[in-house]
Every structure is written in structure tokens, then in C-alpha cells.
């Protein structure tokens, strides 16, 4: 029998090179398939949120607040739109345990500031898959918001320090409109899911303090939005959208100003402290996928922080998913002009330029 002939070294190298080329061609295709699947899953999550909001309206006759605040008496504690939608998101058991009158009490029930540290057992620490985009870059989930140095577990109502405890993350936010409510005197309240208050009767948008003849008096805001109040058209108005939790410069802002890392500004249930709505609301004051400018590094101005926390964005290629007020889901590219994004963010602005 003739001797068996094996591969020569050159033949083996050629085979290895061909395999490497095939892998190089295959990996981008696999990544595209994964991203397409993640984008589709994200769109489905937003669709569920839109349906849940409409079911809420059917049950209650009005839209849920984007962030419901009880006022100074409870140090800005309140409930997010995601907490209000728990029953409609098939989270009835969690909703039955939720303390809507003072949600931070649930966090304190399972935190031990002076006896062994906190435990991730609060209802606020629940991880809800439909509140998460597969393409979002988040850290530990649930995550611990630590007790600030020298701070107390709940802080004061004007304190920029955060509430101590464990929280589950979300990749989504409600549309609060065009104004940056974080530093724009409460914002313009022209969106669909706005900052509301409960301490002055039924839900209304956040009011303001007015000096009249040397006496400061509180002027409540108008009633919270309704579906009927979306006169720009529900198919042309954003209700929910994505927030992306990666930014190369945000975490370079001094800790005393940003309070904690961007990944932790994502608690779906966040229940209190000054600027708490930064976890669950966004607006069209900046473009889609706006990132913190490099100039923010080392700066103590709150403007950089507030702009980034207000931004829509995602880990998807080229743009982000949005749920409109009619429940449909649209993908808006990063190239969407800011004025068009703002037109899509008002409920009754009377704009005609939407494309």
C-alpha cells in the first residue's frame, strides 16, 4: 500500500487562514442577528408599556403620573409610572405589596443602616425583565445606592443625597416634554407623563411658589394630562422611550455633583429625594443619544448632569425605540433634528412638522 499522505505545513496554514476568514465574515452577521433580536425585544417591551398605559386609562380614566410626588412632608417621596403600571404589566403580586402611600418605607424595612448593612430584599429591588432593554449597559441588577458619607437614610427634602437601599434597574423612561424639568423651574410639563404631585388634591403637574406682596404662596399646577388632551395626535406624540446607561464622561463629573454613577440613575421604582424623577423620565431638551461633553470632567455645575439624565438613547445601532401615545413603536435615528424630536414630545403644541 502506498504511504498515507498528510497535510504539508503550507496546506495547514492555508486551511487555518480560510477558517479565520470565514469566522471574520460570520461574526458580524452573528452580531447583527443578535442586535436585531435585542432591538425587537426592546420594541416589544415598549409595546407592553404602551398597552399597560392604555389599560391603566381604561381602569382609572386618566394617564398615570410620570413621577408622582407627595411634596415636602414626605421629602419628595413618591411613585414612578412604572410602579403605577405594575398591575397592568402582570406584576399584580408585587403591586399588592407596594406601599403607594410611602414607598420608601419598604426600602427602610429591609435596610439596616446601623446593623449589618442593607439587604436586596425590598420590593424596589425586584428585577422586571420587561423594564430592561437587552442592549442597555447596566451594572449589577439590583444595585445598591449607598448611604452618603455623613448622610442619613432618607436625607432632607432639599438634599441632593440619595435614598439608601436596593433598586431594580430600567432602560425606559416616560416622556415629560421639551423642557428640562431637572433645572428649568420644574420643566414645561408639556409631555405625556409628567412630574405630578399628590399633596394638593388630585394629581396635577408640579406647581410653583409665587411671592405675592412679600408673602410666598404655593400655586398648584394644572391637572395631569389625559389621552383626550393629546391634541397633537396620539400617533405623533411620544409616551415612552429608551434611556442608555453608558457614557464615557458622565462618571468623571465630581461625585458630589452627579451623586453616583450613571448606571445607578436607572431605578424603575425610585421613590424619593431631590431630582428623583431623573430615574424614570426623559425629555427633548437634548438630541437622541446625547453624551456628556468632555468639558464636564471635574465640573461641579449641575447642568451637565441634568442634560445627560434627560437624554433619550439606546445601545442599538443608529438610534432608539420609542412608544407613541397610541401604543405603536417607532425607531427614531440619531439624526432626528432636535426641533422634530421636540415636536414629537409635546402633547398639545399644535406642531405640523413631525417628519
N, C-alpha and C positions, 0 to 999 in steps of 0.2 A: 504493500500500500504506500502511496506517496505520502510524505510527511504533511501534517496539517499546517496550513499557513496562517499565522496570526497577523494582527494589525501592526503595521510599522508605526513608529513614533509620529511621523508626519501625518499618517492617516488618522491616528488617535487625536492629534491636535486639531485637525480639520473637523472631525466629528464634534469635539468639545466646542469649537468655535461656532459651528452650526447650531448646536443646542443653546449656546449663550445668546445667539442672535434671535432664536425662536422665543426664548424666555423674555428677552428685551422687547420683542414685539407683543408678547402675550400680556405682560404686566400692566401696561397702560390700558389695555382692553379690560382686564380684570378690575382695575381701579375705576374705570368708567362705569362698569356694571355695578360695582359697589356704591358709587356715588349716586347713580340713577336710582338704586334701591333705597338709599338713605333719603334722597330728595322726595321720593314717592311716599315713604313712611312719614316724613315730616309733613308733607301736604295732607296726608290722611289724619294726622294728629290735629292739624289746624281745622280740618273739616269737622272733626268731632267737637272741637271747641265752638265752632260756629253753630252747629246743631244744638249743642248744650245751651248756648246763649239764647237761641230761639225757644227752646223748651222752657228755659227759665222765664222768658217773657210770657209764654203761654200759662205758666203756673202763677206768676206774680203780677202780670200786667205791666211790667216795666223792665228795663235793662238792669243788669247788676251793676253796682259801682265798680269802677276800675280799682280804686283803693278806697275803702270806707274807713273814715277816721272818727274817733269818738271825741276828739278835742283835748284840751289841756288837762281836764280832770283825770284822764287815764293816760297822760303822757304820750299822746299821739298813737296809742294802740288802736288797732282796727283789723279789718279783714280784707284780703285781696279778692279780686274777681275769681281767682282760681279756688279759693276757699268757698265762695258763694256757689260755684258751679259743681262742687263735689257730688251732690245728689244726681245731677244730670250727666256726670261723667262716670256713672256706675261706681261711685265711691260712697254709697249710702251708709255703709257701716262706719266709715271714717267720719262722715258728716254727722252721724248720730252722737259721736263722742266729742265733736268740735264745740268749744266753748265760745260761741259767737259773741257773747256779751263781754268777754275779756280773754281773747285767745292766748295772750302771753301767760296767763295763769297756767295753761297746760305745759308751757316750757318750764316754768318755775317748779311745777310739780315733780319733774324728773331731773332737775339740775341741783347740784349740791355745792354752792359756792364755798362753803366752809367745811365740807365733809366728804372728800374723795373725788371731787370734780363732777362734771356733768356726765350724763349717760344718754346715748342716742335712742331714747325710747318715747320721746314726745310725739304726739300726732303730727306736729310740724316737721318732724324728721322723716315722715313717710315718703318713699320714693315712688312716684307715679309715672309709669312708663310713657303714657300719652302726653305728659307735660315735657318730654325730652326729645330733642332732635338728635338722631344718631351722628350727625356731622358737627355738633357743638363740641367744643373742647372744654370740658369741665374737670375738676379735680375729684377729690373724694365726694361721694354722694351716698348718704347725707354727709354734711360738713358741719364743723363746729365753729361758731362765731365766738371767739374767746372773750373773756371778761377783760376790758381795757385796764391798763395799769392804773391803779388808784381809783378805778370806777366802781360803780355799784351794778347790781344785776339788771336793773331796769333804767338807770340813769334819770335825768330830768327831761322835761318835755322840750327844752331848747337844746339839749345836749346833742352833739354830733357823734357821741359814742353810741355804739350799737347795743342791741339787746343780746344778752348772753344766752347761748343754747345751741341746740342741734336743729338743722333745717335741711329739707329736701330741695333739690335744685329744679329749675325750669329753664327752658330755652325760649320761652314765648313771653309776650307782653301784650297788654291792651293798648289801644290807640287813644292817647289823651289829647291829640290835636296837633296844632302847629307851634304853639308857644312852649318854651322850656319851663315847665312848672317848677323845676328844681331851683331856679334862681330868678325867674321872671314874675315875681309877685303872685305866685300861685298858678301861673300859666293863663292861657286864654280860655281854657275849658271849652274849646270848640271841637273836640273829638267825640268819640262814641262812648268810651269807657274812661271817665274822668275821675280825678280825685274828688271824693264826696265826703260829706260829714253827716253824722247821725245825731249829734248832740243838740241840734237846733230843729227838732221835729223830724219830718220825713227827709229822706235823702235829698240833698241838694249839692250843687257844686260848691267848692270851697269859697267862703266869703272873705271879707277883709275888715280891718279895723279902720274907722274913719274918725278924724279929730273934728268935732263939731263944737265950736265955741270954747275950746280948751278942754273939752271932755271927750275921751276916747269911747266910741261906741262900736259894737260889732254889727256889721251889716251882712246878714246871710246871703249866700249866693243863690242863683236861680235853681229851680228844680233840676234834678238829674235828667239826662237825655232819655228819650223814648225812641222806639223804632219809627213812630209816626213823625218824630222830629228830625229824621234824617232826610231832609228835603232835597239834598243833592242827589238822592237815589242810592238805595242800599247796594246796588251792584257797582257803584262808583265810589264807595266810602270804605276805608279800611276799618276793621274791627279788631283783629289780632294780627300780629306779625312775629317774626323771629328776632331774637337778640343773640349775638355771638359773644362768647366769653373768652376770647383771646385777643390780646393787644400788646405789642412789644413795648409800649411806652407807659401804659396806664400804671403799672406797678412800680414805676420809677418816681411817681408823684410821692411826696413825703407821706408816711403812714398817717400822721395826724390829720392830713387833709383828705386822703382817699379812704381812711378808716380801715380798710382791709383789701385784699387782692380782688381783682375783677371777677375771678371765678366765684367769689363768695357773694357778689351782688346778683344773686340768682335765686333767692329763696322764694318758692311759689307761694308760701303761706305767710310771708313776713308780716309781723303783727305789731310793729311799733317803732318808735324813735323818729327823730327828725330826718326827713328825706327818705323814709321807709319805702315810699312808692317807687323809688329807683329800682327796686327789685322786680316790679310787676307791670310797669308802664313804660312806654316809649313815645316819641313824638317826631315830627318832621322839622325840627329846628336845625338838623344837620343831615347830610346825604346818607344814603344806604351804605353800610359798611365803612362809616367814618371811623378813623382811628385817631388816637391821641397823638398830637404833634410832638415831635422830639423836644420842642421848647418847654414842654410840661415838666420835664425831669428837674426835680429839685424845687419846683414852684409850689407855693402854698395857696395860690388863688383857687377858689372852688370852681371857676368857670370851666377849666379843663376837665375836671372830674364830672361836672354836671353835663357837659356836652356829650361825653362818652357814654354816660349812663342813659342818656336819652336816645341813643342811636339804634336804629334798626340794623340788622345784619345777620349773616349766617356763615357757616363753613362750606356752603355749596359754591360751586364754581360760578362766578359771574353775577350773583345777586342773592335774593332771599324770597322765601314764600310768604304770602300774606293771605289772610282770610278776610273777605269782604263782608259787609254787613248783611248781605243776602245769603251768606253761608258758602258762597263759591270761593275757590282758592286760585290765586294768581301768582305767578313768579315775576317779580319786578327786577330788572337788571340794575347793576351798579350805576349804569349810565343814565338812569332816570333823573331828569333835571329836578332840582330841588323845588322849583315852583310847582311842577306837576305832582311831586310827592306831597306837597302841602295841600294842593287841590284835592287829592285823594284822601287827605286826613281830616278835612272839615266835614261836618255833618250838614251844615246849612250855610255854606259860604256863597252859594249861587254861582260857582265857577263853571265855565264851559270847556276849558282846556284840560282834558284829562288824559290825552294820549300824546 
